[in-house]
């Protein structure tokens, strides 16, 4: 069994218009939310074999915060430039290329791609994965054989479920 966690980056800042999109950092809410989600993942016993992140500052920072909380070495987070601005088809190609030695992988990236990937791989439609939201999907096949509705979503968490 393979488990995929699609983790959308935490809320980013638009305070510095001179920064390119890839350089945008987390805002105050994003800095608050990432540890909350990290602790919820830790409570759920989430321990991925591999963490992979988009090179966007907001995604890398979200990955680093969550990695620290769940006990994954930050220096082992793989940065994959292909995740940034990837279409859902490109993201699925990335997932299908994972080495089968990894039984669980957590990817940090962006919408709309992550929502579209969930909606393609599972029969659990999500309108939008919120910022700092994480979807867990299980597969009964190798990474190479995942396809339309071959996955089963087993949770969706995001900060607004826990913060009022």
FIMARPA-342766 format. One record per residue: residue in one letter; x, y, z of N, C-alpha, C, O in turn. Coordinates in pm, whole numbers, padded with zeros to 5 digits, always signed. Layout:
BEGIN
aXYZXYZXYZXYZ
...
***
This chain:
BEGIN
x+00084-00119+00000+00000+00000+00000+00088+00125+00000+00188+00132+00071
x+00049+00222-00081+00120+00350-00089+00030+00459-00033-00092+00455-00050
x+00091+00556+00033+00015+00668+00089+00077+00798+00040+00198+00820+00051
x-00008+00883-00014+00032+01015-00063-00035+01120+00022-00155+01115+00048
x+00044+01217+00066-00010+01333+00137+00013+01455+00048+00128+01489+00019
x-00093+01519+00007-00083+01644-00070-00100+01759+00028-00209+01778+00083
x+00005+01834+00050+00004+01943+00147+00017+02076+00074+00122+02107+00017
x-00089+02153+00076-00082+02286+00015-00007+02379+00110-00025+02370+00231
x+00074+02465+00057+00151+02559+00140+00057+02643+00226-00060+02662+00194
x+00112+02692+00337+00037+02781+00426+00019+02918+00359+00079+02946+00256
x-00064+03000+00419-00100+03130+00363+00024+03216+00340+00111+03227+00427
x+00032+03275+00221+00150+03354+00185+00121+03503+00190+00006+03547+00190
x+00228+03578+00193+00221+03724+00203+00225+03789+00064+00297+03745-00026
x+00146+03894+00052+00148+03977-00070+00202+04117-00037+00184+04210-00115
x+00268+04130+00079+00314+04260+00128+00424+04322+00042+00439+04445+00039
x+00500+04241-00027+00616+04290-00101+00596+04267-00250+00636+04163-00303
x+00533+04363-00319+00503+04344-00461+00627+04331-00549+00618+04288-00664
x+00742+04369-00496+00865+04356-00574+00916+04212-00582+01000+04179-00665
x+00863+04126-00494+00904+03986-00496+00831+03911-00608+00713+03937-00635
x+00901+03820-00670+00835+03734-00768+00746+03635-00693+00761+03617-00573
x+00655+03571-00764+00564+03477-00701+00638+03367-00626+00599+03331-00515
x+00742+03315-00684+00816+03205-00622+00885+03248-00492+00916+03164-00407
x+00908+03378-00476+00979+03431-00359+00887+03471-00244+00935+03505-00136
x+00756+03467-00265+00665+03514-00160+00675+03428-00033+00666+03305-00041
x+00694+03492+00083+00706+03418+00209+00568+03390+00271+00465+03431+00217
x+00569+03322+00383+00445+03304+00459+00408+03434+00527+00494+03513+00565
x+00278+03456+00542+00233+03572+00620+00212+03528+00765+00244+03415+00802
x+00159+03618+00846+00140+03590+00989+00051+03467+01009+00082+03381+01091
x-00058+03460+00934-00149+03346+00947-00081+03216+00903-00099+03112+00967
x-00004+03221+00796+00069+03103+00752+00168+03053+00856+00182+02932+00877
x+00236+03146+00921+00332+03109+01025+00262+03050+01147+00319+02967+01218
x+00137+03092+01170+00057+03036+01280+00004+02897+01243+00005+02806+01326
x-00041+02882+01118-00111+02760+01077-00021+02639+01055-00059+02527+01089
x+00098+02659+01000+00185+02546+00969+00216+02461+01093+00209+02338+01084
x+00250+02521+01208+00274+02436+01327+00147+02366+01375+00155+02254+01427
x+00033+02428+01359-00093+02364+01399-00114+02236+01319-00144+02130+01374
x-00098+02247+01187-00115+02129+01102-00006+02026+01128-00033+01906+01129
x+00115+02072+01150+00224+01979+01184+00192+01898+01309+00215+01778+01312
x+00139+01964+01410+00104+01893+01534-00013+01798+01514-00015+01690+01573
x-00110+01835+01431-00221+01744+01401-00170+01621+01327-00214+01510+01355
x-00079+01641+01231-00021+01528+01159+00058+01437+01254+00052+01315+01243
x+00130+01498+01345+00206+01420+01444+00110+01338+01530+00136+01220+01556
x+00001+01399+01575-00100+01328+01656-00159+01210+01579-00192+01107+01638
x-00174+01225+01447-00228+01119+01362-00124+01012+01331-00155+00911+01267
x+00000+01033+01375+00106+00936+01350+00160+00939+01208+00215+00840+01160
x+00144+01052+01141+00193+01064+01003+00345+01074+01003+00402+01165+01062
x+00408+00977+00938+00555+00972+00929+00593+00931+00788+00625+00815+00763
x+00590+01026+00694+00624+00991+00555+00769+00947+00541+00857+00990+00615
x+00790+00859+00443+00925+00814+00411+01002+00923+00336+01125+00929+00343
x+00929+01009+00265+00992+01111+00182+00907+01237+00183+00784+01230+00172
x+00972+01354+00195+00906+01484+00181+00964+01551+00058+01086+01557+00040
x+00876+01602-00027+00915+01669-00150+00842+01802-00156+00722+01808-00127
x+00913+01909-00192+00852+02041-00194+00878+02114-00325+00981+02095-00391
x+00784+02196-00359+00803+02298-00462+00916+02389-00417+00941+02400-00296
x+00986+02455-00509+01092+02548-00469+01038+02683-00421+01117+02767-00376
x+00908+02706-00428+00853+02834-00381+00882+02850-00232+00869+02755-00155
x+00921+02970-00192+00958+02997-00053+00846+02954+00042+00872+02892+00144
x+00722+02986+00009+00609+02954+00097+00590+02803+00114+00554+02757+00222
x+00615+02727+00008+00603+02581+00016+00720+02522+00096+00700+02436+00181
x+00841+02569+00069+00959+02518+00141+00950+02546+00290+00986+02462+00372
x+00900+02665+00325+00888+02701+00466+00782+02615+00534+00802+02568+00646
x+00669+02594+00467+00564+02507+00522+00621+02367+00543+00598+02306+00648
x+00692+02316+00445+00753+02182+00455+00851+02175+00572+00851+02078+00646
x+00934+02277+00587+01034+02276+00693+00969+02277+00832+01013+02204+00921
x+00866+02358+00850+00798+02366+00980+00734+02231+01013+00750+02179+01123
x+00661+02175+00917+00593+02048+00941+00694+01935+00960+00676+01850+01047
x+00799+01933+00880+00903+01830+00892+00961+01828+01033+00976+01722+01094
x+00992+01945+01085+01051+01952+01219+00957+01893+01323+01001+01819+01412
x+00830+01924+01312+00733+01877+01411+00711+01726+01403+00698+01660+01506
x+00706+01672+01281+00680+01527+01268+00808+01443+01274+00803+01321+01263
x+00922+01509+01292+01047+01437+01311+01116+01394+01183+01193+01298+01182
x+01089+01465+01075+01156+01436+00947+01272+01535+00933+01252+01655+00952
x+01393+01488+00900+01508+01579+00889+01488+01683+00779+01469+01649+00662
x+01493+01811+00816+01470+01918+00720+01569+01913+00604+01535+01947+00491
x+01692+01870+00633+01793+01866+00527+01770+01753+00427+01841+01744+00327
x+01672+01668+00452+01639+01558+00360+01516+01589+00274+01474+01505+00194
x+01459+01708+00290+01345+01747+00206+01397+01769+00064+01489+01847+00042
x+01337+01698-00030+01376+01711-00170+01300+01829-00232+01178+01837-00221
x+01373+01919-00296+01310+02031-00366+01301+01992-00513+01402+01964-00578
x+01178+01992-00564+01155+01953-00703+01095+02072-00777+00979+02107-00756
x+01174+02133-00863+01131+02252-00938+01009+02224-01026+00937+02317-01063
x+00988+02098-01059+00876+02063-01147+00740+02073-01078+00637+02075-01146
x+00738+02080-00946+00611+02093-00873+00554+02235-00890+00433+02253-00899
x+00643+02333-00893+00599+02472-00902+00530+02497-01037+00587+02470-01142
x+00409+02548-01032+00327+02581-01149+00295+02458-01235+00265+02472-01354
x+00301+02339-01176+00272+02217-01251+00122+02200-01272+00041+02235-01186
x+00087+02146-01387-00052+02107-01413-00081+01979-01335+00011+01915-01283
x-00206+01943-01327-00240+01817-01258-00176+01697-01330-00132+01603-01264
x-00171+01701-01461-00108+01592-01537+00040+01582-01503+00092+01473-01483
x+00107+01695-01496+00249+01695-01461+00270+01645-01318+00366+01571-01292
x+00182+01683-01227+00193+01636-01088+00174+01484-01081+00247+01416-01009
x+00077+01432-01154+00055+01288-01155+00177+01216-01213+00216+01110-01163
x+00238+01273-01315+00362+01215-01369+00473+01212-01264+00549+01115-01257
x+00483+01317-01183+00583+01322-01075+00554+01210-00975+00645+01137-00935
x+00428+01196-00936+00389+01094-00839+00418+00954-00894+00469+00868-00823
x+00385+00932-01020+00409+00801-01081+00558+00768-01093+00596+00652-01111
x+00642+00870-01082+00786+00846-01090+00850+00818-00954+00970+00791-00948
x+00773+00825-00845+00829+00796-00713+00884+00654-00710+00827+00562-00769
x+00994+00637-00641+01054+00505-00621+00965+00425-00526+00921+00476-00423
x+00938+00301-00562+00851+00217-00479+00912+00181-00344+00844+00123-00259
x+01038+00215-00321+01094+00193-00187+01028+00286-00086+01036+00262+00035
x+00964+00394-00134+00891+00486-00046+00745+00443-00039+00675+00444-00140
x+00700+00406+00080+00560+00368+00096+00470+00488+00122+00350+00483+00094
x+00527+00594+00175+00447+00716+00196+00531+00838+00161+00648+00850+00199
x+00467+00929+00088+00535+01050+00042+00443+01169+00069+00323+01162+00046
x+00502+01277+00119+00429+01402+00138+00484+01505+00042+00604+01533+00042
x+00396+01561-00040+00434+01665-00136+00379+01799-00088+00264+01808-00044
x+00462+01902-00096+00421+02038-00062+00416+02121-00189+00514+02129-00263
x+00300+02181-00214+00287+02257-00337+00166+02347-00338+00135+02412-00238
x+00098+02351-00452+00008+02460-00482-00124+02415-00544-00138+02304-00595
x-00219+02505-00536-00344+02491-00611-00331+02572-00738-00248+02663-00744
x-00408+02543-00839-00518+02446-00841-00472+02302-00860-00553+02210-00848
x-00345+02280-00889-00295+02147-00921-00325+02041-00817-00370+01932-00852
x-00303+02071-00689-00322+01970-00585-00468+01930-00574-00499+01812-00558
x-00559+02027-00582-00702+01993-00575-00742+01907-00694-00814+01809-00679
x-00694+01944-00812-00726+01866-00932-00669+01724-00924-00733+01630-00971
x-00551+01709-00867-00492+01576-00851-00578+01492-00758-00607+01376-00787
x-00620+01549-00645-00709+01475-00555-00835+01431-00629-00878+01316-00617
x-00894+01522-00703-01020+01492-00771-01004+01391-00884-01101+01324-00920
x-00885+01379-00938-00858+01279-01041-00829+01142-00978-00879+01039-01024
x-00748+01142-00874-00702+01016-00817-00802+00949-00724-00791+00829-00698
x-00900+01024-00672-00996+00969-00577-01138+00997-00625-01160+01074-00719
x-01233+00934-00559-01373+00968-00587-01427+01063-00479-01548+01080-00466
x-01337+01124-00403-01374+01221-00300-01349+01362-00353-01239+01415-00341
x-01452+01421-00413-01439+01553-00473-01415+01659-00366-01484+01662-00264
x-01318+01744-00390-01290+01860-00305-01297+01982-00395-01236+01985-00502
x-01371+02082-00351-01382+02205-00428-01249+02281-00429-01211+02340-00530
x-01180+02278-00315-01056+02354-00301-00983+02306-00177-01040+02306-00068
x-00858+02264-00191-00777+02236-00073-00734+02371-00018-00663+02446-00085
x-00776+02405+00104-00741+02535+00160-00590+02547+00187-00518+02447+00191
x-00544+02670+00206-00404+02689+00241-00373+02610+00367-00452+02608+00462
x-00260+02545+00367-00210+02459+00474-00299+02336+00495-00291+02270+00599
x-00382+02305+00397-00462+02184+00402-00380+02064+00356-00290+02077+00273
x-00412+01949+00412-00343+01824+00376-00448+01717+00348-00537+01693+00429
x-00435+01654+00233-00520+01541+00195-00435+01415+00202-00322+01414+00153
x-00489+01310+00262-00423+01180+00263-00492+01086+00166-00615+01073+00169
x-00416+01022+00079-00470+00930-00022-00393+00799-00016-00269+00799-00014
x-00466+00687-00015-00402+00555-00015-00425+00485-00148-00530+00502-00211
x-00326+00407-00190-00332+00331-00315-00296+00186-00288-00209+00158-00205
x-00360+00094-00356-00328-00048-00347-00244-00091-00467-00267-00198-00524
x-00148-00009-00505-00064-00040-00620+00070+00030-00605+00093+00104-00509
x+00156+00006-00700+00282+00079-00703+00252+00223-00748+00145+00251-00802
x+00347+00312-00725+00330+00451-00769+00309+00456-00920+00228+00535-00969
x+00379+00375-00992+00372+00378-01139+00233+00344-01192+00197+00385-01303
x+00155+00270-01114+00024+00223-01162-00094+00305-01113-00209+00268-01138
x-00067+00416-01044-00182+00496-00999-00250+00557-01122-00185+00593-01220
x-00380+00568-01112-00459+00621-01225-00589+00680-01172-00611+00686-01051
x-00673+00722-01263-00800+00785-01228-00878+00698-01129-00902+00580-01153
x-00916+00759-01017-00992+00700-00906-00929+00573-00847-01000+00492-00787
x-00798+00556-00862-00733+00439-00803-00698+00461-00656-00658+00368-00587
x-00713+00585-00608-00681+00616-00470-00805+00631-00385-00915+00653-00435
x-00785+00619-00256-00893+00638-00158-00849+00747-00061-00754+00730+00016
x-00919+00861-00066-00889+00969+00030-00933+00924+00168-01044+00873+00185
x-00847+00942+00268-00885+00899+00401-00883+01011+00503-00929+00992+00616
x-00833+01128+00467-00856+01246+00551-00825+01373+00475-00750+01375+00378
x-00885+01480+00524-00856+01616+00481-00857+01700+00606-00957+01708+00677
x-00744+01764+00633-00738+01857+00746-00689+01991+00694-00612+02000+00599
x-00736+02096+00760-00691+02231+00729-00719+02318+00851-00804+02285+00933
x-00647+02429+00863-00652+02508+00987-00790+02553+01030-00821+02549+01149
x-00875+02595+00938-01005+02649+00979-01096+02545+01044-01196+02580+01107
x-01063+02416+01030-01138+02313+01103-01110+02319+01253-01190+02274+01334
x-00996+02377+01288-00950+02373+01427-00936+02512+01489-00918+02524+01610
x-00945+02617+01407-00931+02754+01455-01059+02828+01420-01099+02830+01304
x-01120+02886+01517-01244+02962+01491-01217+03111+01500-01308+03191+01481
***
